[in-house]
Amino acid sequence: MAAAQVQFETSLGNIVIELFEKECPITSANFLGYVKSGFYDGTIFHRVIPGFVAQGGGMLPGMKEKDNEGPIKNEAANAPTNVRGTLAMARTSDPDSATSQFYINLKDNASLNYSGRSNPGYCAFAKVVEGMDTVDAMAKVATGMRGPHGDVPKEDILLMKASLLA
């Protein structure tokens, strides 16, 4: 069976990702649940750090946080590594705190990989298969502070629609 693919229609162009469902079944099911419910539609990429990550999946324009579902178990120990073009779950310092927010790796980020109990890592659950030029365009936008938040794009990068592809 082919891996699930999701298309992001963003204000900078489209991105198609493919999920690592075999390696990350809990994370993949969680992400697909958000996609199918329309949760991501109208959200923004709210944190962009060139040479690191572009993060989205939980904020509306104006940096208003969306209510999400409960946290899931961190599957980073079984996940592929955080290399350029992979998507991984954002979380707090609690390894099992990921909900809806994700980031796209703008470069290989080995420090975000699982390396044992002392570094539980961040679960890379998908990879960009089309539209890396759009991801690279995100890395070039001007950012600054918005309230207490840093690295916020000065002009919103909208995720207008996330759709499951056949």
C-alpha positions as a printed Julia matrix, in Angstrom:
166×3 Matrix{Float64}:
   0.0    0.0    0.0
   1.31   3.41  -0.95
   2.12   5.89   1.81
  -0.42   8.64   2.44
   0.33  12.0    0.85
  -0.93  15.4    1.96
  -0.88  18.63  -0.04
  -0.43  21.98   1.68
  -1.74  24.94  -0.31
   0.23  27.88   1.1
   0.43  31.56   0.24
   3.93  30.87  -1.17
   3.02  27.79  -3.23
   2.1   24.14  -2.8
   3.96  21.47  -0.86
   3.28  17.72  -1.05
   4.44  15.51   1.8
   4.51  11.74   2.22
   3.97  10.18   5.63
   6.15   7.53   7.31
   3.11   5.55   8.45
   4.97   2.28   9.05
   7.66   3.86  11.25
   5.37   6.39  12.99
   1.81   4.99  13.11
   0.6    7.04  16.1
   2.05  10.31  14.8
   0.79   9.67  11.26
  -2.74   8.89  12.46
  -2.72  12.0   14.67
  -1.56  14.24  11.79
  -4.05  12.73   9.32
  -6.85  13.27  11.85
  -6.01  16.98  11.94
  -5.83  17.11   8.11
  -9.17  15.31   7.62
 -10.93  17.55  10.16
  -9.76  20.73   8.39
  -7.84  21.83  11.51
  -4.83  23.11   9.55
  -6.89  25.14   7.05
  -6.33  28.85   7.63
  -3.38  28.42   9.99
   0.0   30.11   9.57
   3.63  29.12   9.66
   4.32  31.11  12.81
   8.02  30.45  13.41
  10.7   30.52  10.73
  14.38  30.23  11.56
  16.56  30.21   8.41
  19.02  27.32   8.42
  16.9   25.48  10.99
  13.11  25.02  10.72
   9.77  26.45   9.54
   7.06  25.68  12.12
   3.28  25.7   11.77
   0.15  23.79  12.59
  -1.32  25.55  15.58
  -1.65  29.31  15.15
  -4.11  31.5   13.31
  -3.22  34.91  11.86
  -2.51  37.33  14.71
  -0.7   34.53  16.61
  -3.96  33.21  18.08
  -3.4   29.64  19.25
  -5.94  27.04  18.11
  -7.39  24.49  20.53
  -6.01  21.08  19.65
  -6.46  17.46  20.66
  -4.53  15.83  23.49
  -0.83  14.98  23.28
   0.56  11.83  21.71
   3.44   9.46  22.46
   6.81  10.47  21.0
   7.83   7.92  18.35
  11.24   9.49  17.63
  13.09   6.31  18.64
  11.6    4.52  15.6
  11.4    7.51  13.26
  13.68   8.47  10.39
  16.17  11.22  11.17
  15.53  14.99  11.05
  17.12  15.68   7.67
  16.4   18.53   5.25
  12.83  18.26   3.94
  11.44  16.06   6.7
   8.5   17.13   8.87
   8.58  16.45  12.59
   6.3   17.1   15.54
   6.95  20.16  17.65
   6.62  19.62  21.4
   7.49  21.09  24.78
  10.28  19.76  27.0
   7.96  16.81  27.77
   8.8   14.2   25.09
   5.15  13.05  24.93
   3.58  16.5   24.48
   3.19  16.81  20.68
  -0.3   17.76  19.51
  -0.89  19.56  16.18
   2.23  21.67  15.6
   4.92  20.45  13.25
   8.05  21.83  11.64
   9.82  21.33   8.33
  13.57  20.86   8.61
  15.38  23.44   6.46
  18.66  21.54   6.88
  19.9   18.31   8.45
  19.26  18.76  12.19
  21.01  15.82  13.88
  20.58  17.45  17.32
  16.8   16.86  17.01
  17.15  13.09  16.54
  16.5   10.48  19.2
  19.73   9.39  20.86
  18.53   7.75  24.06
  16.62   8.6   27.2
  18.63  11.78  27.82
  17.77  13.09  24.32
  14.31  11.75  23.36
  14.36  13.66  20.07
  11.59  14.92  17.83
   9.57  12.52  15.7
  10.16  12.98  11.95
   6.92  11.58  10.51
   6.92  12.73   6.86
   9.05  14.13   4.05
   8.5   16.76   1.37
   8.19  15.04  -2.03
   7.18  18.16  -4.03
   7.54  21.86  -3.33
  10.87  22.13  -1.54
  11.26  25.42  -3.45
   8.21  26.68  -1.51
   9.82  25.57   1.76
  13.03  27.37   0.79
  10.98  30.51   0.02
   9.64  30.37   3.6
  13.22  30.52   4.88
  13.75  33.82   3.05
  10.88  35.82   4.57
  11.57  38.66   6.98
  10.86  37.74  10.62
  10.71  39.55  13.93
   9.02  39.69  17.32
   5.25  39.59  17.68
   4.31  39.93  21.32
   6.38  37.38  23.25
   7.04  35.33  20.11
  10.26  35.54  18.13
  11.09  34.48  14.56
   7.54  35.31  13.4
   7.16  36.1    9.69
   6.36  39.8    9.26
   3.87  38.82   6.53
   1.76  35.75   7.31
   2.64  32.55   5.48
  -0.84  31.06   5.24
  -1.59  27.36   5.06
  -4.89  27.85   3.26
  -5.73  24.16   2.91
  -4.27  20.77   3.81
  -5.74  17.93   1.74
  -5.25  14.17   1.73
  -4.29  13.08  -1.8
  -5.55   9.79  -3.22
